[in-house]
């Protein structure tokens, strides 16, 4: 049995907050959608689905990371995972399955959010191009996976392109803020800020964020990324839910 340190407890608490906040946000928006006009209801339900699917994705990965046999994942150097997977192929297979599932579910949630923003805020001017690209960029990852394959570099590059497209979501709210005024503008800018904070947390928890923090700044292990992930997610969701119009 793994020995639980104070830092492990803090990180488990932080990650639990991420999952709880995502599910609470989803339930809150489902509740708020009742009795609204069709346009507002569809808007809120799409955002609720985004939070729900992302919550399922993160909770599934959290459970996998808690049961990682070597140690808690956040105590392992990012550079050691390849050797661990090579020595323990059964862990690599399980991680590949979990990774594909969580990546697919998360990407689908982002696509739903992108779709409703293109439909209701951009008024179909973009012809759903952003939604389509979001879905297309995840396909190589779902087919090829990421571990132990020659195509891993290609998969990650394509995923980075898809992740970069998430920047369009706060930009859409910025567009709404620019073209409106008064309370609507302030809410749109608040929603943009909330999404930026939330996506910053997601970047911290990504392989890119973990690699950069450990490789460039010499931070041992991955503890800081999980703590920043929890803080940014909780704050971002709170700001976003306070800002969007119901």
N, C-alpha and C positions, 0 to 999 in steps of 0.2 A: 504493500500500500504506500502511496506517495506521502511524503511528509509535507504537511501544509504549513507554510510560513505566513507571517503577517502580510508580506507582499503578495503572496498567492491569494490570500483572503481579500485583499483590496482589489486585485484584478478580477477575481471571480465576481465580486460585488459590482465592479464597473461594467463587466460584460453582461451581468444579469440585468442591470439598469437599461442597457441598450435594448435587450429583448423585450423587457417589460414596457419601456417607452414606446416601442414600435407597435406592440399589440394594443396598448392603451390608446394611442393615436388613431389606430384603425377603428377600434370600437367607438371612440368619441365621434369620429366622422360618420360612421354608420348611423349612430344615434341622431346626429345633427341633420342628416339627410331626410329624415322623416318629415312629411308634410310640406316639403319644399316644392317649388316648381320643377318641372322635368329637367330643365337645363341645369339648375343649381344642384338638383339631386344627382344627376349623372356626373357632374363635376366632383361633388363630394365623395360619391361612391368610388369613382376611379382613383382618387387620392387614397381613400380608405383601403382599396385593394393593393395599391402600391405599398403602403405600410404593412399590410397583412402579409403579403408575399415576401417582403424583405424581412419581416419578423420571423417567418418560417425558415427562410434561408439562413439567417444569423443564428437562430436557435439550434438548427441542425448542425451547423459548423461548431457551435459552442459545445454541444454534447460530444462531438467527435474529439475536440481538443481536450476536454476534460478526461476522456478515456485514452488519451495518447499514452502508450505503454512506457516510453523512455523516461519522461518527466512531463511536467506541465509545459505546453508548447512555448509559452512566453519565457521560459528559463533556458531555452535552447538557442544557440546562435543561428542566425538565418543561413549561415554558410554550412551548417552541419546536417541540414535536412536531407540533402541528396545522399549522403553516406548512410544515414539512418534508413532511408528507403531502400538503398541497395542491400544493406544487411538484413532488412526485414521486408521482403517482398509482399507479405500479406498486409502489412501496414500501408504500403504504397498502393496496393489494389483498393483497400478500403478508403484511403484518402482520395484516390482518383474518382471513385463512385460518389463520395460525399461532395467533392469539389464540383463535379459536373452538375449534380443535382442543385446545389446551392447557387452556383453560377447561373444555371438556366432559370431557376425560380426568380432570382434577383433581377436578372436582365428582363424577364417578362414583366415584372413589376414596374421597372423603369420605363419599359415600352408603353405600358398602360398609362402611366403618368404623362409621358411625352405625347401620346395620342390625344388625351383630353385637353392638354394645353394647346396643341396645334389646332384642335377643333374649335375650342371655345375662346381662347385668347387671340391666337393668330388667325382665327376664322378661316381655316383651311388654305391660307395663302401659300403655305409651304408644301401643300399636296401630300402631307404626311411623310415627307422624305426623311425627316429626322427619326421618326418612329421606325420606318423600314430599315434604315441603316443600323439603328440600335439592335434590331432583331438579327440582321445579317451578320453583324460583327461577332455575335456569340456562337454562331453555328460551328466554326472550326474548333472552338474549345469543347463543345459538346460532343463532337465527332472524334477528335484526336486526344482530348485530355491534356494534361500538362506535365505528367511525370514520366521520366524514362523514355522519352521519344525524341527522335531527331527533329521533329517539327515544333518542339517546345518554343524556340525563338520566334517562329512565325506566329504561333498561337498567341503568345504574349503581346506581340506587336499589334495584332488585330484587336485584342482585348483592350489594349491601351487606347486605340482609336475609339472603340466603343465607349470606354470610360470617359474619354475626353469630351465626347458628345454630351455627357451629363452637364457640362458647363452651359449647354443651351437652356436648361431648365431655369436657373436663376436669371439668365439673359431674357427669357420670355417674360418673366415677371418685371424685369427692368423695362422692357418694351411697353408693358401695360402701364407702368408708372409714368413713363414719358408721355404716353398718348392720353392719359387721364389727368385729373386734378383732384384737389381736396382729399377727402377721406379715402377714396379709392386709390389715389396715388400713394398715400402713406401706407396703406395696407399692402399694396403691391411691392413696395420697397422693403417692407418688413418681411414679407414672404420670401423675397429674393435673399435677404440677409439670413433668414432661417435656413434656407436651402444651402447657401454657401457654407454656413457653419456645419450643417449636417454632412455635406459632401466632403468637407475638410476632414471630419472624423473618419469617413469611409476611406479616404486616401491614407490616413495614418494606419489603418488596419489592413491595407492592401499589401501585397508582396512588394510593390514599388516603394511604399512608404516605409515599411520595415527595413528593407534593404538600404534605403538612403540614410535613415537615422542611425543604423548600426554601422554601415560601411563608411559614411562620410564623417560622422561625428563620434564614432567609437563608443556608442552607448551599448553596454553589455546586455545581452539578451534582448527581449522584445517587450519588457515590462512597460516602458514609457508609452509605446504605441497603443497598448490596450487601455491605459488610463486616459490618454488623450482622446481615444475613440469613444470611451464612455462619456466623458465630459462634453465633447462636441456634439454627440448624438442627442443627449438629453437637452442641452441648451438649444440646439438647432430645431428640434421638434417643438419645444415650448414656444420659441419665437415664431415659428411658422404657423402653429395652430392659433396663436394669439393674433396673427396678422391676416390670414385669409378670410374672405367674406363668406358668410353663411346665408 
